[in-house]
Amino acid sequence: MVVGEAVKLRILELCKENHLTVNRLATVCGITQSTLSNIVGGRNNSTTVATVQKICDGLNLSIQDFFASPLFENLEQEIK
């Protein structure tokens, strides 16, 4: 798995854990719905750290906790 896919799956996992739709998460985090929809729809595989931080802020989650998921273990090398 590559990092973009892991970020997408982590966001969907957090939505489920917090009983939020993707659109509601966007509102809570101050991110445009199109941005978050593009991330979870796989149309944006280069999410910025700033966007991840906004998601964390909206969920009262540390950035360390965001990445402390098995999804981020054994990621494929993206530059070969």
C-alpha positions as CSV (number, residue, x, y, z in Angstrom):
1,M,0.0,0.0,0.0
2,V,1.2,3.5,-0.7
3,V,0.9,6.4,1.7
4,G,-2.0,8.1,-0.2
5,E,-4.1,5.0,0.1
6,A,-3.3,4.6,3.8
7,V,-4.3,8.3,4.5
8,K,-7.6,7.7,2.7
9,L,-8.3,4.6,4.6
10,R,-7.4,6.2,7.9
11,I,-9.7,9.1,7.3
12,L,-12.6,6.7,6.5
13,E,-11.7,4.7,9.6
14,L,-11.8,7.9,11.7
15,C,-15.2,8.9,10.2
16,K,-16.6,5.5,11.1
17,E,-15.2,5.7,14.7
18,N,-16.6,9.2,15.2
19,H,-19.9,8.5,13.5
20,L,-19.3,11.2,10.9
21,T,-19.9,11.4,7.2
22,V,-17.0,12.6,5.0
23,N,-19.0,15.9,4.4
24,R,-19.5,16.4,8.1
25,L,-15.9,15.8,8.8
26,A,-14.9,18.4,6.2
27,T,-17.2,20.9,8.0
28,V,-15.9,20.1,11.4
29,C,-12.3,20.4,10.2
30,G,-12.6,23.5,8.1
31,I,-11.7,21.7,4.9
32,T,-13.7,22.1,1.8
33,Q,-15.9,19.1,1.0
34,S,-14.4,18.8,-2.4
35,T,-10.9,18.5,-1.0
36,L,-11.9,15.8,1.4
37,S,-14.0,14.0,-1.2
38,N,-11.1,14.0,-3.6
39,I,-8.8,12.5,-0.9
40,V,-11.2,9.7,0.1
41,G,-12.3,9.2,-3.5
42,G,-8.7,8.5,-4.5
43,R,-8.4,11.5,-6.8
44,N,-5.8,13.2,-4.6
45,N,-3.0,10.9,-3.5
46,S,-0.7,13.7,-2.2
47,T,-2.5,15.0,0.8
48,T,-0.5,17.7,2.6
49,V,0.5,17.5,6.2
50,A,-1.4,20.7,6.8
51,T,-4.6,19.0,5.7
52,V,-3.9,16.0,7.9
53,Q,-3.3,18.5,10.8
54,K,-6.7,20.1,10.2
55,I,-8.4,16.7,10.3
56,C,-6.6,16.0,13.6
57,D,-7.6,19.4,15.0
58,G,-11.2,18.8,14.1
59,L,-11.2,15.4,15.8
60,N,-9.1,16.5,18.8
61,L,-6.5,13.9,17.7
62,S,-2.8,14.4,17.7
63,I,-1.0,13.9,14.4
64,Q,1.0,11.1,16.1
65,D,-2.3,9.3,16.8
66,F,-3.4,9.8,13.2
67,F,-0.3,8.0,12.0
68,A,-0.2,5.4,14.8
69,S,-2.2,3.0,12.8
70,P,-1.3,-0.4,11.3
71,L,-2.2,1.2,7.9
72,F,1.1,3.0,7.9
73,E,3.2,0.0,8.6
74,N,5.0,-1.6,5.7
75,L,4.2,1.1,3.1
76,E,5.5,0.6,-0.4
77,Q,8.5,2.7,-1.4
78,E,7.2,5.3,-3.8
79,I,10.5,6.3,-5.4
80,K,12.2,3.3,-7.0
